[in-house]
Amino acid sequence: MNILTGQPIDKAAFIAWSAETEARCELVAGYVVEVPRVTRGHALVVGNVLFYLHKLLDRRRWATLKNFGLDAGSDTVRYPDVVVDRAGGNGTDYTATAPALLIEVLSPETAATDLGDKVAEYLRLPTLLAYIVLSEDEPKAWARMRASVADKFPPPPRIFAGRDAIIHVAPLQLDLPLAEMYADIEISGS
């Protein structure tokens, strides 16, 4: 199925199309937007995050998913690098059912979106407890967290920098040391 850029499409048609294509795309306000390919640094950070979360989180309560669909509002479907969703759901689902933690790895092409549009979209999700953006080229993170779904996300993001920094995600009883997120990754100047 061909999707013409510049023509609006609904979520159902986008999800059907995206299940059949190799293209890396998201649906943003009803329009298909191509997502840039990732670098080795990006892929290594995502791999480290997934490995670390798999070790720490109770799989009976949480599913840790890579590049999994997220219903991010009216006519918008995103694919965060890492989604921690409530366990369960249906094996045929194309989007998260109750995401608690979203992690994006920043690249030069995605910086404005990851730290801009996605913040507005993600922080509106009723089940979300934390949104973390990790740099791909230095041990640095921007974290937005709330204590419970009844609380609001405090502005601005909390910034963590350096391999010694640890992001504490209290509602998930989770500590994310940047040393683990950037393990075995050579980054100039770190």
matplotlib code that plots the C-alpha trace (Angstrom):
import matplotlib.pyplot as plt

x = [0.0, 1.4, 1.0, 1.3, 3.1, 1.1, -2.3, -4.0, -4.6, -6.4, -4.8, -6.3, -5.1, -1.6, -1.3, -2.3, 0.2, 3.0, 2.6, 3.4, 6.2, 9.9, 9.8, 10.4, 7.5, 5.2, 1.7, 1.8, -1.5, -2.9, 0.2, 2.9, 6.3, 9.5, 11.7, 15.5, 17.6, 19.6, 23.4, 25.4, 25.6, 21.8, 21.4, 23.9, 22.2, 18.8, 20.2, 21.8, 18.5, 16.5, 19.0, 19.1, 15.3, 14.8, 17.0, 15.3, 11.6, 9.2, 8.0, 4.7, 3.9, 5.8, 6.6, 9.7, 9.3, 11.5, 10.1, 6.6, 3.5, 2.1, -1.3, -0.1, -3.3, -5.6, -4.3, -0.8, 1.0, 4.6, 7.2, 9.4, 12.7, 11.7, 8.2, 7.6, 3.9, 1.7, 2.1, -0.7, -2.4, -3.0, -0.2, -1.7, -1.7, 0.1, 0.1, 0.9, -2.1, -0.9, 2.6, 4.3, 7.8, 8.9, 12.5, 13.8, 17.4, 18.2, 19.8, 20.5, 17.6, 15.1, 16.2, 13.4, 10.7, 12.0, 12.4, 9.4, 6.4, 6.7, 6.9, 3.5, 2.0, 3.5, 2.9, -0.8, -0.9, -2.9, -0.8, 2.7, 4.9, 8.2, 9.5, 13.3, 15.4, 18.9, 21.7, 23.3, 26.6, 27.2, 26.1, 23.2, 19.5, 16.4, 13.9, 10.3, 8.8, 5.8, 5.1, 1.8, -0.7, -2.7, 0.2, 1.2, 4.6, 6.7, 8.4, 11.1, 12.9, 15.5, 18.9, 21.3, 24.9, 28.0, 28.5, 28.1, 24.5, 21.6, 18.0, 15.6, 12.2, 10.4, 7.0, 8.6, 11.2, 13.8, 17.3, 18.8, 22.6, 23.9, 27.0, 24.8, 23.0, 26.3, 28.2, 30.8, 30.1, 33.1, 32.0, 34.5, 35.1, 33.6]
y = [0.0, 3.4, 6.4, 9.7, 12.3, 15.5, 13.7, 13.1, 9.6, 8.2, 6.1, 2.8, 3.2, 4.3, 1.3, -1.1, 0.5, 0.6, -3.1, -3.8, -1.4, -1.3, 2.5, 4.2, 6.6, 8.1, 9.6, 13.2, 15.2, 12.9, 13.1, 10.5, 11.7, 9.8, 9.1, 9.3, 6.1, 5.6, 5.8, 3.1, 5.3, 5.6, 1.9, 1.1, 3.4, 1.9, -1.7, -0.8, 0.7, -2.3, -4.8, -2.9, -2.5, -6.2, -7.1, -4.8, -4.7, -7.4, -8.9, -10.0, -6.2, -4.5, -5.1, -3.4, -2.8, -1.3, 1.1, 0.1, 2.1, 4.8, 6.5, 10.0, 11.9, 13.0, 11.4, 10.9, 7.6, 7.7, 5.0, 5.8, 4.1, 2.4, 1.9, 0.4, -0.6, -2.5, -6.3, -8.1, -6.6, -8.6, -10.1, -8.5, -4.9, -2.3, 0.4, 0.5, 0.0, 1.8, 3.3, 4.2, 5.1, 6.4, 6.9, 8.5, 8.7, 12.1, 12.6, 15.9, 15.3, 14.5, 17.0, 19.6, 16.9, 14.8, 17.8, 19.8, 18.2, 14.8, 16.4, 18.0, 14.8, 12.4, 14.4, 14.3, 10.5, 9.6, 6.6, 8.1, 8.5, 9.4, 10.7, 10.5, 11.7, 10.5, 12.0, 9.7, 11.5, 12.2, 10.8, 13.3, 13.0, 15.2, 13.7, 14.6, 12.6, 12.7, 10.8, 9.3, 9.6, 12.0, 14.5, 16.9, 16.8, 19.6, 21.9, 22.1, 18.8, 17.7, 17.4, 14.6, 14.7, 12.5, 8.8, 9.1, 10.5, 8.3, 8.9, 7.8, 7.0, 6.7, 5.4, 2.5, 2.0, 2.2, 3.7, 4.3, 5.0, 6.8, 4.5, 1.6, 3.4, 4.4, 1.2, 0.2, 3.2, 5.4, 9.0, 11.7, 13.9, 11.5]
z = [0.0, -1.0, 1.3, -0.4, 1.6, 2.1, 2.2, 5.6, 6.8, 9.9, 12.6, 11.5, 7.9, 9.2, 11.5, 8.7, 6.3, 8.9, 9.6, 5.9, 5.3, 6.1, 6.2, 9.6, 9.9, 12.5, 12.1, 13.3, 13.3, 10.5, 8.3, 7.7, 8.7, 8.0, 11.0, 10.5, 10.6, 13.8, 14.4, 16.1, 19.2, 19.3, 18.8, 21.6, 24.1, 23.3, 23.6, 27.0, 28.3, 27.2, 28.7, 32.0, 32.2, 31.5, 34.4, 36.9, 36.1, 37.1, 33.8, 35.4, 35.9, 33.0, 29.4, 28.0, 24.3, 21.6, 19.0, 19.9, 18.9, 21.1, 20.7, 21.3, 20.8, 18.0, 14.7, 16.1, 16.5, 17.7, 18.1, 21.2, 21.4, 24.6, 26.1, 29.5, 29.4, 31.8, 31.3, 29.6, 26.6, 23.5, 21.4, 18.3, 19.7, 17.7, 20.4, 24.2, 26.5, 29.6, 29.2, 32.4, 31.1, 27.7, 26.7, 23.5, 22.4, 21.0, 17.7, 15.9, 13.6, 16.4, 19.1, 18.5, 18.3, 21.3, 23.5, 22.1, 20.4, 22.1, 25.5, 25.0, 23.6, 26.0, 29.2, 28.5, 28.6, 31.8, 32.8, 32.1, 35.1, 33.4, 30.1, 29.7, 26.7, 26.5, 24.4, 21.8, 22.0, 25.7, 29.0, 29.5, 30.1, 30.4, 32.7, 33.5, 36.3, 38.5, 41.8, 40.7, 37.9, 40.1, 40.1, 37.4, 35.7, 37.2, 34.7, 33.5, 32.9, 35.4, 33.7, 34.6, 33.2, 33.5, 33.9, 37.7, 37.4, 38.4, 37.4, 40.2, 38.9, 42.3, 41.2, 39.4, 42.2, 39.5, 39.4, 36.0, 36.3, 33.2, 33.5, 32.6, 29.8, 28.2, 29.1, 26.6, 24.4, 23.4, 23.5, 22.8, 25.9, 28.4]

ax = plt.figure().add_subplot(projection="3d")
ax.plot(x, y, z, "-o")
ax.set_aspect("equal")
plt.show()
